[in-house]
Amino acid sequence: MENDWILVYTGDKLYEAEILKEYLADHGIRSFVMNKQDSSYKFGDIELYTLSEDFMKAKYLIEKFKN
């Protein structure tokens, strides 16, 4: 089985992505945050990735968390 990582969330606040990462971990889903923001001007995206087999569950949990 390959470790295929899929983008599950994009935002502009690092703390939100870190909270979502911990929330997913609490539900048994591995994920990682990739910070693509410029370090000086803080523009760009913060991305959260999860394994392909966890994508649907992660997407559901993120939507549930945000509502």
C-alpha positions as CSV (number, residue, x, y, z in Angstrom):
1,M,0.0,0.0,0.0
2,E,1.4,3.4,-1.0
3,N,1.3,6.4,1.2
4,D,-0.7,8.7,-1.1
5,W,-1.2,12.1,0.6
6,I,-4.1,14.2,-0.5
7,L,-4.9,17.8,0.2
8,V,-7.9,18.0,2.5
9,Y,-7.9,21.6,3.8
10,T,-6.4,24.9,2.7
11,G,-6.5,28.1,4.8
12,D,-4.5,31.2,5.7
13,K,-4.2,30.6,9.5
14,L,-1.5,28.3,10.7
15,Y,-3.2,27.8,14.1
16,E,-6.5,26.6,12.4
17,A,-4.6,24.0,10.4
18,E,-2.8,22.8,13.6
19,I,-6.1,22.6,15.5
20,L,-7.6,20.5,12.7
21,K,-4.5,18.3,12.6
22,E,-4.9,17.5,16.3
23,Y,-8.7,17.0,15.9
24,L,-8.0,14.5,13.1
25,A,-5.4,12.8,15.2
26,D,-8.0,12.4,18.0
27,H,-10.1,10.5,15.5
28,G,-7.2,8.2,14.4
29,I,-6.3,10.1,11.2
30,R,-2.7,10.9,10.4
31,S,-2.1,14.2,8.7
32,F,0.5,16.9,8.3
33,V,0.6,20.7,7.8
34,M,2.5,22.3,5.0
35,N,3.1,26.0,5.4
36,K,3.4,27.7,2.0
37,Q,3.1,31.2,3.4
38,D,5.8,33.8,2.7
39,S,7.7,34.3,6.0
40,S,7.9,38.1,5.7
41,Y,4.5,39.1,4.4
42,K,2.3,36.2,5.5
43,F,0.5,35.7,2.1
44,G,0.0,32.2,0.7
45,D,-1.7,29.1,1.9
46,I,-1.5,26.7,4.8
47,E,-2.3,23.2,3.6
48,L,-3.4,20.1,5.5
49,Y,-2.8,16.7,3.9
50,T,-4.1,13.2,4.9
51,L,-3.7,9.7,3.5
52,S,-6.0,8.8,0.6
53,E,-7.8,6.1,2.6
54,D,-8.7,8.6,5.3
55,F,-9.7,11.4,2.9
56,M,-13.5,11.1,3.1
57,K,-13.5,10.7,6.9
58,A,-11.2,13.6,7.3
59,K,-13.3,15.8,5.0
60,Y,-16.4,14.9,6.9
61,L,-14.7,15.6,10.3
62,I,-13.4,19.0,9.1
63,E,-16.8,20.0,7.9
64,K,-18.4,18.9,11.2
65,F,-15.7,20.8,13.2
66,K,-16.2,24.0,11.2
67,N,-20.0,24.0,11.7
